[in-house]
Amino acid sequence: MWMREIAVETTVPPIGVTQGRPALLGSKHMVSSSHYLASLAGLRMFPRGGSAIDAGIAAGIALNVLERHLTDFGGVAPIMVFQPGMAAPETIDGLGRWPMSLDLDTYRSRHGDDMPVGTPRAVTPAACDAWLTALARYGRLSLADVLAPNIELCDGFPVYPRLAIAIQRLEERLRQWPSSAAVFLPNGKPPRVGDILVQRDLGSLFRRLVAIESAHSSRGRAAGIMAARDAIYHGDIAEEIASFMVREGGALTRDDLASYHVKIEAPVHTTYRGIDVYACGPWSQGPLVPMTLNLLEGYDIASLGPGSVSFLHRYTEAMKLACADREGFFGDPDLVDVPMKGLLDKGYAEQRRRLIHDDRAWPELPPPGDPWRFEGRSGPKGYRPVIAGGVGAPDTSYVCALDAEGNAFSATPSDPGLGSPIIPGLGIIVSTRGAQLWTTPGHPSAIAPGKRPRLTPNPALLMKNGRAYMPFGCPGEDAQCQAMVQVVCDIVDFGMNTQAAIEYPRVVSHSFPWTFHPHAYCPGELQVEARIARPVRDRLEALGHVIVDLPDFTPAAAGVCAIRVLDNGTLEAGADPRRERYAVGW
């Protein structure tokens, strides 16, 4: 009998593995982020009584500790939040503003068209305000709860390969900044993989904020958190930041800090095959996601097949059209008239779609359109960029969280802590996101006092029937929206599970200006992961795309995290193996 059972088992055909990791399934809550320890920091919030929002904030701040080559507590952190009962999601811009005393002419008289590394790029630090405002407004836990795992991480965590490589590459720059060298070059040299990185000053800052919260706790949970926030912008911490900027020759002042507050507003919105798509406003590149999906909605994408020439060509040309309008019109809507309603109009997408040719690629960026008439008004023609060379800056990070109650959190923290000197005693930098403004007169995102840069980080959220369906996003500079759109198509059109969609090979167009200074622009260039079949790459090249081969899996193709709700209510999470990201849940 035993022999017969063995014989039967050996006749079962082997199961084929079609993806590197399984889609993570859970029933209670999920966190997916750019670093495994950050995901675990977020997971620790649920047993404390927190929701997905508390978990997302804890994980996001953990990324400020763990991914110092990509993020900083003094950097940026755009956030999207949804809670059951809300009519729609809300965004927190988490984005600083250019110094009020520095206009474009004055800046150009000092630096010309250059954007020097460090404090000349400084805008008001915003991530700290974003995290604390989100916690006070939407969270359940205290700041002490949320910072507890992050204080532990400041006391030391093991250096991982990508962080070690980043510090090694920037060793000479860091030696010029003693406060940074003290953290990132312990014992006078870059740490090796597995060495413990300690950030005493950042841990001390977190402990100060917890003490401030405790001193004001009698006024209520939110009041205690906002008291800690106010110390950064009005109190003794603000004085330390302002004094540091004076010593370093930066233009940011105490008044800039005192007048700053994150902006809470409605996201931009469209629908894609009956699913609601919410993205950040034109103070970021976020509208590229709904704009590109509007263009693709006019095709039967499902019939084209994933990884096919027809899909990749049409997707790439749609992204070019959307990026032409990004360059033409996007800028801080507080200071720039952006025809956002027209840009998201389905009729406008139908008109623009006619510029996509199945037999050839646009050799460079198409001209911007005329969205004004779809708003029933007239306006200026869109800006048309010129070709430029150069290399951009490091990219960013991402975290999302979702729970069975329907709370959803999506955030894209950024600003490399290796890109500017650390403030002694605080362990943070002042945001260098000014590098995403333009020194070019006439560009809608050109430097102006109090202006927000057009940010690359852009968290997003899909919804179905008034409920959160999928928070998603990624790092990757201008590859972010490209990866996000491709993942949406992989799930919605091609029926993949979340992990399979994230792992599927991607393409990245560089046929438009990169947002970071010096805004490199490579007409026609399409970077293609090598897992895409050679005949497909050859056919794309024949259509006019300038093909650049990438490795099979590469961080250059961004690193998506996403969590979605299946039809039966189960949570399904994915995390991109192209980076150190992991999803965890229960």
C-alpha positions in Angstrom: 0.0 0.0 0.0 2.8 2.4 1.0 4.6 1.7 -2.4 1.4 2.3 -4.3 0.9 5.7 -2.6 4.4 6.8 -3.5 4.0 5.7 -7.1 0.8 7.7 -7.4 2.5 10.8 -6.0 5.4 10.6 -8.4 3.0 10.8 -11.4 1.7 14.2 -10.4 3.2 16.8 -12.8 5.5 19.4 -11.3 4.0 22.9 -10.6 5.5 25.6 -12.7 6.6 28.8 -10.9 5.8 31.9 -12.9 6.8 34.6 -10.5 9.7 35.1 -8.1 7.6 35.8 -5.0 4.0 34.9 -4.1 1.3 37.6 -3.8 0.9 38.0 -0.1 -2.6 37.3 1.2 -4.1 38.3 4.4 -7.5 39.2 6.0 -6.7 41.9 8.6 -4.0 44.3 7.4 -1.1 44.8 5.1 2.0 47.0 4.7 4.3 47.2 1.7 7.3 49.4 1.6 10.7 50.0 0.2 12.5 48.3 3.0 11.6 45.2 4.9 12.4 46.7 8.3 10.1 49.7 7.6 7.3 47.3 6.7 7.8 45.5 10.0 7.8 48.9 11.8 4.4 49.6 10.3 3.1 46.2 11.2 3.9 46.8 14.9 1.2 49.6 14.9 -1.7 47.2 14.6 -1.4 45.4 17.9 -1.2 48.8 19.5 -4.7 49.6 18.1 -3.5 51.5 15.1 -5.1 51.5 11.6 -3.4 51.3 8.2 -2.8 55.1 8.5 -0.8 54.8 11.7 1.1 51.8 10.2 1.9 53.8 7.0 3.2 56.8 9.0 5.4 54.6 11.2 6.8 52.8 8.1 7.3 56.0 6.3 9.3 57.6 9.1 11.3 54.3 9.3 12.2 54.8 5.6 13.6 58.2 6.7 15.9 56.3 9.0 16.7 53.3 6.8 17.0 54.8 3.3 19.1 57.8 4.1 20.5 57.7 0.5 16.9 58.3 -0.7 14.9 59.9 2.0 15.1 62.3 5.0 12.8 63.4 7.8 13.6 66.9 6.7 12.8 66.1 3.1 9.4 65.6 1.3 6.6 63.2 1.9 3.5 63.5 -0.3 0.7 61.4 1.2 -2.7 60.2 0.1 -5.2 59.0 2.7 -8.7 57.5 2.7 -10.9 56.5 5.6 -14.4 54.9 5.3 -17.0 57.7 5.4 -14.9 60.1 3.4 -16.4 61.2 0.1 -13.0 60.9 -1.6 -9.3 60.6 -0.6 -7.3 63.6 0.5 -3.7 64.5 -0.3 -1.1 66.1 2.0 1.4 67.7 -0.3 4.4 67.1 2.0 6.4 69.5 -0.2 8.4 72.5 0.8 8.5 75.9 -0.7 11.3 77.9 -2.3 12.7 80.7 -0.1 10.6 83.9 -0.3 13.6 86.1 -0.5 15.0 84.4 -3.7 13.5 85.1 -7.1 14.7 83.7 -10.4 16.8 86.7 -11.5 18.6 86.8 -8.2 19.3 83.1 -8.3 20.6 83.2 -11.9 22.9 86.1 -11.0 24.5 83.9 -8.4 24.4 80.5 -10.1 23.4 81.0 -13.7 21.7 77.8 -15.0 23.5 75.6 -12.4 21.9 74.1 -9.4 24.7 73.4 -6.9 24.5 70.5 -4.6 23.5 71.2 -1.0 21.8 74.3 0.5 21.5 76.3 -2.7 18.7 73.8 -3.5 16.9 74.2 -0.2 13.2 74.5 0.3 11.3 74.3 3.6 11.5 70.9 5.2 8.1 69.2 4.7 8.2 65.5 5.5 8.2 66.1 9.3 5.1 68.3 9.0 3.4 65.8 6.6 3.9 62.8 8.9 2.8 64.6 12.1 -0.2 66.4 10.4 -1.3 63.1 9.0 -1.0 61.4 12.4 -2.9 64.1 14.2 -5.7 64.4 11.5 -6.2 60.7 10.6 -4.4 58.5 13.1 -5.3 56.8 16.3 -2.0 56.4 18.0 0.4 58.8 19.8 3.6 60.1 18.3 5.4 58.1 20.9 3.8 54.9 19.6 4.7 55.7 16.0 8.3 56.7 16.8 9.1 53.8 19.1 10.4 51.4 16.4 12.2 54.3 14.6 14.1 55.3 17.8 15.2 51.7 17.9 16.4 51.9 14.3 18.3 55.1 15.0 20.1 53.2 17.8 21.4 51.0 15.0 20.5 48.8 12.1 22.5 46.7 9.7 23.8 48.4 6.5 22.5 46.7 3.4 24.2 46.6 0.0 22.5 49.5 -1.8 23.0 51.9 1.1 26.7 50.8 1.5 27.3 51.4 -2.3 25.6 54.9 -2.1 27.7 56.0 0.8 30.9 54.7 -0.8 30.2 56.5 -4.1 29.6 59.8 -2.2 32.5 59.4 0.3 34.4 62.5 -0.9 31.3 64.7 -0.8 30.5 63.5 2.7 34.0 64.3 3.9 33.4 67.9 3.0 30.5 68.0 5.5 31.7 67.0 9.0 28.2 66.6 10.4 27.4 64.1 7.7 30.7 62.4 7.8 30.3 61.8 11.6 27.1 59.7 10.7 27.9 58.0 7.4 31.6 57.6 7.7 32.0 56.0 11.2 35.6 55.4 12.0 36.5 57.6 9.1 35.4 55.2 6.3 32.2 54.0 4.6 30.4 51.2 6.5 30.4 47.7 5.0 27.4 45.5 4.4 26.3 44.2 7.8 27.9 47.0 9.8 25.6 48.7 12.3 24.7 52.3 11.3 23.9 54.5 14.3 22.1 57.9 14.0 22.3 59.4 17.5 21.2 62.9 16.6 18.2 61.8 14.7 17.2 59.5 17.5 17.6 62.4 19.9 15.3 64.6 17.7 12.7 61.9 17.8 13.0 61.6 21.6 12.6 65.5 21.9 9.4 65.3 19.8 8.0 62.6 22.1 8.8 64.7 25.2 7.1 67.7 23.7 4.0 65.6 22.9 4.0 64.3 26.4 4.2 67.8 27.9 1.1 68.8 26.0 -0.8 65.5 26.2 -3.4 67.0 28.6 -4.8 68.9 25.7 -5.6 65.8 23.8 -3.9 63.4 21.4 -3.9 65.6 18.3 -2.8 68.7 20.2 0.2 66.9 21.6 1.3 65.8 18.2 0.8 69.3 16.7 2.8 70.8 19.6 5.7 68.6 18.5 5.1 69.7 14.9 5.1 73.4 15.9 8.5 73.1 17.7 10.0 72.3 14.3 8.6 75.3 12.6 8.1 77.9 15.4 10.1 76.7 18.4 13.7 75.9 19.4 14.1 73.3 16.6 13.1 76.0 14.0 15.8 78.2 15.5 18.4 75.5 15.1 17.4 75.0 11.4 17.5 78.7 10.7 20.8 79.2 12.3 22.3 76.3 10.4 21.1 77.9 7.1 22.7 81.2 8.0 26.0 79.4 8.7 25.8 77.5 5.4 24.8 80.5 3.3 21.4 79.2 2.5 18.5 81.5 1.7 15.8 79.8 3.8 14.9 81.9 6.9 13.1 81.6 10.2 10.1 83.4 8.6 10.0 80.8 5.8 9.7 78.1 8.4 7.2 79.9 10.5 4.9 80.6 7.5 5.0 77.0 6.2 2.4 74.3 6.6 1.6 71.4 4.4 -1.4 71.7 2.1 -4.4 69.4 2.4 -6.5 69.2 -0.7 -8.5 66.9 -3.0 -6.6 64.7 -5.5 -7.0 64.8 -9.2 -9.4 62.1 -10.5 -10.4 60.1 -13.5 -11.9 56.7 -14.2 -10.3 53.7 -16.0 -12.6 50.9 -17.0 -15.0 51.7 -14.2 -12.3 52.1 -11.5 -11.7 55.5 -9.9 -8.1 56.7 -10.2 -6.9 59.3 -7.7 -3.5 61.0 -8.1 -1.7 64.0 -6.6 -2.1 67.4 -8.2 0.1 69.3 -10.7 2.4 70.4 -7.9 3.7 66.9 -8.7 3.9 64.7 -11.8 1.0 62.7 -10.4 -1.6 63.6 -13.0 0.5 61.7 -15.6 -1.1 58.5 -14.2 -4.8 59.4 -14.9 -3.9 61.3 -18.1 -2.0 58.3 -19.6 -4.8 55.9 -18.5 -7.3 58.2 -20.2 -5.4 57.8 -23.5 -5.0 54.0 -23.1 -8.7 53.6 -22.3 -9.5 54.1 -26.0 -7.8 50.8 -26.9 -8.7 47.3 -26.2 -5.6 46.8 -24.2 -6.6 43.3 -22.9 -6.5 42.0 -26.5 -3.0 43.3 -27.1 -1.3 41.0 -24.6 1.2 42.0 -21.9 4.7 42.6 -23.2 3.5 42.8 -26.8 4.8 45.3 -29.4 1.3 46.8 -29.8 0.9 47.4 -26.1 4.4 48.7 -25.3 4.4 51.0 -28.4 0.9 52.5 -27.6 1.7 52.8 -23.9 5.0 54.6 -24.7 3.4 57.0 -27.1 0.6 57.8 -24.7 3.1 58.5 -21.9 5.0 60.9 -24.3 1.8 62.8 -25.0 1.0 63.1 -21.3 4.6 64.2 -20.6 4.4 66.9 -23.4 1.5 68.3 -21.4 3.3 67.9 -18.2 6.2 70.1 -19.5 3.7 72.4 -21.1 1.5 73.2 -18.2 2.4 71.6 -14.8 3.6 73.8 -12.0 2.6 74.9 -8.5 -1.2 75.7 -8.9 -0.9 78.3 -6.2 1.2 80.3 -8.6 0.5 78.8 -12.0 -2.8 78.5 -13.9 -2.9 74.8 -14.7 -5.8 73.7 -16.9 -6.2 70.5 -14.9 -9.9 70.0 -15.7 -9.2 70.1 -19.5 -6.1 67.9 -19.2 -8.3 65.2 -17.6 -11.2 65.6 -19.9 -12.1 62.3 -21.8 -12.8 64.3 -24.9 -9.3 65.9 -24.7 -7.8 62.4 -24.4 -9.7 61.3 -27.4 -8.3 64.2 -29.4 -4.8 63.6 -28.3 -5.0 59.9 -28.9 -5.2 60.7 -32.7 -1.5 61.6 -32.5 -0.5 58.1 -31.6 0.6 56.3 -34.8 0.7 52.5 -34.9 3.4 52.5 -37.6 5.9 54.9 -36.0 7.1 56.5 -32.8 7.4 60.2 -32.2 11.1 60.9 -32.6 11.0 63.3 -29.7 8.4 64.9 -27.4 5.1 65.7 -29.3 3.9 69.3 -28.9 1.6 70.1 -26.0 -2.1 70.2 -26.7 -4.8 72.8 -26.1 -6.6 71.7 -23.0 -8.0 75.2 -22.4 -10.9 74.8 -24.7 -12.1 71.7 -22.8 -12.5 74.1 -19.9 -14.4 76.6 -22.0 -11.7 79.2 -21.9 -8.5 80.2 -23.6 -5.0 80.2 -22.3 -1.3 80.4 -23.2 0.3 77.8 -25.3 2.2 75.1 -23.4 6.0 75.3 -22.9 8.1 73.3 -25.2 11.5 72.0 -23.7 14.8 71.8 -25.5 17.1 68.8 -25.6 19.6 68.7 -22.7 22.2 66.3 -21.4 23.4 65.5 -17.9 22.6 63.1 -15.1 19.8 63.4 -12.5 19.9 62.8 -8.8 19.1 59.7 -6.7 15.4 58.8 -6.5 13.1 58.1 -3.6 11.1 55.6 -1.6 7.5 54.4 -1.0 5.1 52.9 1.5 1.4 51.8 1.4 -0.9 50.2 3.9 -4.4 48.9 3.8 -6.6 47.3 6.5 -9.9 45.3 6.5 -11.8 48.3 7.8 -11.0 50.1 4.5 -8.4 52.6 5.7 -5.8 53.2 3.0 -2.5 55.0 3.1 -0.1 55.8 0.3 3.1 57.9 0.6 6.3 58.6 -1.3 8.9 60.0 1.1 12.1 61.4 -0.5 15.2 63.7 -0.5 18.5 61.9 -0.1 20.1 62.5 3.3 23.5 62.3 1.5 22.6 65.3 -0.7 23.2 68.1 1.7 24.9 68.5 5.1 23.2 67.2 8.1 22.1 69.8 10.7 24.3 69.1 13.8 22.2 67.9 16.8 19.1 67.2 14.6 20.3 64.5 12.3 18.3 65.7 9.3 19.0 67.8 6.2 17.0 70.7 4.9 15.0 69.5 1.8 17.0 69.9 -1.4 13.9 69.4 -3.6 14.5 72.8 -5.2 16.5 70.8 -7.7 13.1 70.0 -9.3 12.5 73.7 -10.1 13.8 75.1 -13.4 16.2 77.9 -13.9 14.7 78.5 -17.3 12.5 81.6 -17.6 9.0 80.8 -19.0 8.9 77.2 -17.8 5.7 76.7 -15.7 7.9 75.2 -12.9 10.6 77.9 -13.0 12.0 79.3 -9.7 9.7 81.8 -7.9 9.5 82.9 -4.3 7.3 80.6 -2.2 6.9 78.2 -5.1 6.6 74.4 -4.7 8.8 72.4 -7.1 7.0 70.1 -9.5 7.6 67.0 -7.5 8.4 63.5 -8.9 7.1 61.5 -5.9 3.4 60.9 -6.4 1.4 58.3 -4.3 -1.8 57.1 -5.8 -5.0 55.2 -5.0 -7.5 53.2 -6.9 -11.1 52.9 -5.6 -14.1 50.8 -6.4 -17.7 51.6 -5.4 -16.6 54.2 -2.9 -14.1 51.8 -1.2 -10.4 51.7 -1.3 -9.2 49.2 -3.9 -5.5 49.7 -4.3 -3.0 52.1 -2.8 0.2 52.0 -5.0 3.3 53.9 -6.0 7.1 53.7 -6.2 10.4 55.4 -6.4 12.2 55.9 -9.7 12.3 59.7 -10.5 10.4 60.1 -13.8 10.0 56.4 -14.2 7.5 56.4 -11.3 4.4 57.2 -13.2 5.5 54.9 -16.0 5.8 51.9 -13.7 2.6 52.8 -12.0 0.6 52.9 -15.3 2.1 49.6 -16.5 1.2 47.9 -13.2 -2.4 49.2 -13.4 -2.7 47.8 -17.0 -1.2 44.4 -15.9 -3.8 44.1 -13.1 -6.9 45.7 -14.7 -6.4 44.7 -18.3 -4.3 41.6 -18.2 -5.7 40.0 -15.0 -2.4 39.5 -13.2 -2.2 39.2 -9.4 -0.5 42.1 -7.6 2.9 40.5 -7.3 3.0 39.2 -10.9 2.0 42.6 -12.2 4.8 44.2 -10.2 7.4 41.7 -11.3 6.4 41.8 -15.0 9.2 43.3 -17.2 8.8 47.1 -17.9 9.9 49.8 -20.3 11.0 53.3 -19.3 10.9 56.2 -21.8 13.5 59.0 -21.5 12.0 60.9 -24.5 11.2 63.9 -22.3 13.1 66.1 -19.8 13.9 64.4 -16.5 12.5 66.5 -13.6 15.7 66.7 -11.6 18.2 69.4 -12.6 19.9 69.4 -15.2 16.7 68.0 -16.8 18.3 65.5 -19.2 16.3 64.8 -22.3 17.1 61.9 -24.7 14.7 62.0 -27.7 13.2 58.7 -28.6 15.1 56.7 -25.9 13.2 53.7 -24.6 14.9 51.6 -21.9 13.7 48.0 -22.0 14.3 45.2 -19.4 16.0 42.3 -21.0 13.3 39.8 -20.1 11.2 41.4 -22.9 11.8 39.2 -25.9 14.4 40.2 -28.4 12.0 40.1 -31.4 9.7 42.6 -29.5 12.7 44.9 -28.9 13.7 44.7 -32.5 10.2 45.5 -33.7 10.0 48.5 -31.3 13.3 49.7 -32.7 11.9 49.4 -36.2 9.0 51.7 -35.2 11.6 54.3 -34.3 12.2 53.8 -30.6 15.8 54.1 -29.6 16.2 50.9 -27.6 18.5 50.8 -24.5 18.8 47.3 -22.9 18.5 47.1 -19.2 19.2 44.1 -16.9 16.5 41.5 -16.3 15.5 43.2 -13.0 16.8 46.7 -12.3 16.0 49.5 -9.9 16.1 51.8 -13.0 12.7 50.4 -13.9 11.3 51.7 -10.5 10.2 49.6 -7.6 6.5 49.4 -7.1 4.6 48.5 -4.0 0.8 47.9 -4.0 -2.0 46.3 -1.9 -5.4 45.6 -3.3 -8.7 44.2 -2.1 -9.9 41.1 -3.9 -13.6 40.6 -4.7 -14.0 38.3 -1.7 -12.5 40.9 0.7 -9.1 39.3 1.1 -6.1 41.7 1.0 -3.4 40.9 -1.6 0.0 42.7 -1.4 3.0 42.8 -3.7 6.5 44.3 -3.4 9.1 44.8 -6.1 12.1 42.5 -6.0 14.0 45.1 -8.0 14.8 46.7 -4.6 14.8 45.8 -0.9 11.0 46.1 -0.6 8.8 43.6 1.1 5.1 43.3 2.0 4.0 42.0 5.4 0.6 41.4 6.9 -1.9 39.3 8.8 
